Amino acid sequence: MTDWEMTFQQLLDEQVDEVNVPREDFLSVRTILIEKGWLFQVVGEAKHGGVTIYRRNPVTANS
């Protein structure tokens, strides 16, 4: 399991509230989210400068 996988698993397990992903890691993280089937369990908010902040999707949190 990669560091990003562990970080997002903590997000999904509600151990952390959000994950900040820098621009240079965005595509790698998105690939992991798609491969793991986590893409719809999180919501990403793009910020100025390329940082994306991911949080749990409240709509699918219990699905």
Backbone as CSV, one residue per row, in Angstrom:
resi,resn,N_x,N_y,N_z,CA_x,CA_y,CA_z,C_x,C_y,C_z
1,MET,0.847,-1.176,0.000,0.000,0.000,0.000,0.897,1.244,0.000
2,THR,0.616,2.174,-0.903,1.428,3.391,-0.998,1.054,4.374,0.111
3,ASP,1.874,5.395,0.267,1.572,6.427,1.259,0.235,7.096,0.966
4,TRP,-0.035,7.352,-0.311,-1.311,7.989,-0.659,-2.478,7.060,-0.359
5,GLU,-2.319,5.772,-0.630,-3.387,4.823,-0.313,-3.668,4.820,1.181
6,MET,-2.615,4.800,1.984,-2.783,4.809,3.439,-3.432,6.114,3.896
7,THR,-3.039,7.215,3.296,-3.601,8.514,3.662,-5.087,8.573,3.346
8,PHE,-5.470,8.086,2.165,-6.888,8.111,1.801,-7.688,7.078,2.585
9,GLN,-7.074,5.971,2.957,-7.758,5.006,3.815,-8.063,5.649,5.168
10,GLN,-7.134,6.447,5.687,-7.375,7.177,6.938,-8.521,8.169,6.770
11,LEU,-8.591,8.822,5.620,-9.692,9.743,5.347,-11.020,8.994,5.346
12,LEU,-11.073,7.878,4.663,-12.306,7.102,4.582,-12.683,6.479,5.921
13,ASP,-11.682,6.186,6.749,-11.926,5.633,8.087,-12.196,6.722,9.120
14,GLU,-12.276,7.974,8.661,-12.560,9.140,9.498,-11.480,9.408,10.543
15,GLN,-10.250,9.006,10.248,-9.126,9.311,11.135,-8.581,10.708,10.858
16,VAL,-8.798,11.208,9.644,-8.445,12.580,9.272,-9.644,13.193,8.554
17,ASP,-9.735,14.523,8.584,-10.874,15.208,7.970,-10.656,15.581,6.512
18,GLU,-9.387,15.800,6.136,-9.101,16.171,4.759,-7.680,15.788,4.387
19,VAL,-7.468,15.697,3.075,-6.150,15.358,2.537,-5.788,16.420,1.503
20,ASN,-4.612,17.014,1.657,-4.110,18.008,0.702,-3.169,17.331,-0.284
21,VAL,-3.501,17.434,-1.558,-2.698,16.808,-2.608,-2.073,17.903,-3.470
22,PRO,-0.743,17.951,-3.535,-0.090,18.951,-4.389,-0.283,18.633,-5.870
23,ARG,-0.140,19.648,-6.678,-0.359,19.528,-8.127,0.431,18.379,-8.742
24,GLU,1.687,18.202,-8.324,2.532,17.180,-8.949,2.086,15.749,-8.629
25,ASP,1.255,15.566,-7.611,0.771,14.227,-7.256,-0.673,13.981,-7.679
26,PHE,-1.324,14.991,-8.256,-2.747,14.887,-8.555,-3.091,13.682,-9.429
27,LEU,-2.392,13.507,-10.542,-2.730,12.409,-11.455,-2.492,11.044,-10.818
28,SER,-1.436,10.911,-10.042,-1.172,9.645,-9.347,-2.279,9.340,-8.350
29,VAL,-2.689,10.365,-7.602,-3.747,10.180,-6.606,-5.061,9.839,-7.295
30,ARG,-5.373,10.528,-8.358,-6.629,10.253,-9.078,-6.645,8.822,-9.608
31,THR,-5.522,8.350,-10.107,-5.418,6.969,-10.580,-5.684,5.991,-9.441
32,ILE,-5.107,6.253,-8.279,-5.337,5.386,-7.112,-6.810,5.386,-6.733
33,LEU,-7.434,6.563,-6.708,-8.845,6.652,-6.334,-9.726,5.867,-7.299
34,ILE,-9.407,5.911,-8.579,-10.179,5.163,-9.579,-9.954,3.670,-9.410
35,GLU,-8.691,3.251,-9.290,-8.375,1.824,-9.178,-8.968,1.199,-7.922
36,LYS,-8.998,1.925,-6.824,-9.516,1.409,-5.556,-11.034,1.534,-5.451
37,GLY,-11.662,2.241,-6.388,-13.104,2.440,-6.325,-13.510,3.488,-5.298
38,TRP,-12.592,4.367,-4.952,-12.843,5.388,-3.937,-13.242,6.730,-4.530
39,LEU,-13.277,6.845,-5.835,-13.459,8.140,-6.490,-14.736,8.853,-6.043
40,PHE,-15.824,8.110,-5.848,-17.090,8.742,-5.483,-17.285,8.824,-3.975
41,GLN,-16.333,8.299,-3.223,-16.408,8.385,-1.763,-15.736,9.647,-1.237
42,VAL,-15.053,10.365,-2.122,-14.382,11.608,-1.740,-14.789,12.728,-2.694
43,VAL,-14.618,13.956,-2.213,-14.877,15.140,-3.028,-13.609,15.973,-3.030
44,GLY,-13.138,16.332,-4.216,-11.935,17.146,-4.329,-12.276,18.591,-4.625
45,GLU,-11.610,19.494,-3.932,-11.795,20.926,-4.148,-10.469,21.508,-4.622
46,ALA,-10.440,21.954,-5.867,-9.214,22.516,-6.442,-9.005,23.930,-5.922
47,LYS,-7.786,24.192,-5.504,-7.423,25.512,-4.997,-6.448,26.181,-5.957
48,HIS,-6.299,27.470,-5.812,-5.349,28.232,-6.623,-3.940,27.704,-6.382
49,GLY,-3.194,27.501,-7.436,-1.833,26.994,-7.309,-1.732,25.499,-7.517
50,GLY,-2.849,24.838,-7.760,-2.805,23.425,-8.086,-3.035,22.459,-6.948
51,VAL,-3.199,22.943,-5.726,-3.465,22.056,-4.594,-4.920,21.621,-4.642
52,THR,-5.177,20.342,-4.394,-6.534,19.820,-4.312,-6.754,19.296,-2.906
53,ILE,-7.852,19.720,-2.290,-8.202,19.264,-0.950,-9.327,18.251,-1.086
54,TYR,-9.077,17.040,-0.606,-10.079,15.982,-0.649,-10.709,15.810,0.720
55,ARG,-12.031,15.628,0.718,-12.794,15.336,1.933,-13.730,14.175,1.622
56,ARG,-14.239,13.527,2.672,-15.222,12.457,2.465,-16.469,13.042,1.817
57,ASN,-17.076,12.283,0.928,-18.314,12.701,0.286,-19.456,12.412,1.255
58,PRO,-20.128,13.444,1.772,-21.189,13.200,2.757,-22.370,12.429,2.185
59,VAL,-22.554,12.466,0.881,-23.673,11.765,0.253,-23.451,10.260,0.268
60,THR,-22.206,9.816,0.080,-21.917,8.382,0.012,-21.146,7.876,1.219
61,ALA,-21.071,8.660,2.291,-20.259,8.284,3.448,-20.696,6.959,4.061
62,ASN,-21.979,6.651,4.002,-22.472,5.419,4.617,-22.887,4.371,3.604
63,SER,-22.594,4.603,2.346,-23.002,3.665,1.287,-22.016,2.538,1.152
